[in-house]
């Protein structure tokens, strides 16, 4: 049973930064494309950023230039550095494979005040 646990969220003001982490229990973490997703109340879950097994990165237009996705394969950790956050970034942030085939974790809440 693969387990994903997100952490690092919190309340932050617009323009500030924070860093999210996701620990993944699978032994094949390094072989999988991974991604960050987010879901705001009343909205669908959207792809925020993804990073392939070869470290190719893609970002949603809404976060491009502000967020940086990275991974530590030795520790099975996925990161999301969030810079210059905006109120519309407010959501629950989840990590998963790309596509999201692992069981979803609890997510971590990010709330950006204006």
Protein Blocks (a to p, Z undefined) as FASTA:
>chain_A
ZZdddehiacddehiacddddddfbfklmmpccddddddehiacddfbdcdfkopacddf
klgokaccdddfknopacdddehiafklgccddddddddfbccdebjaddddZZ
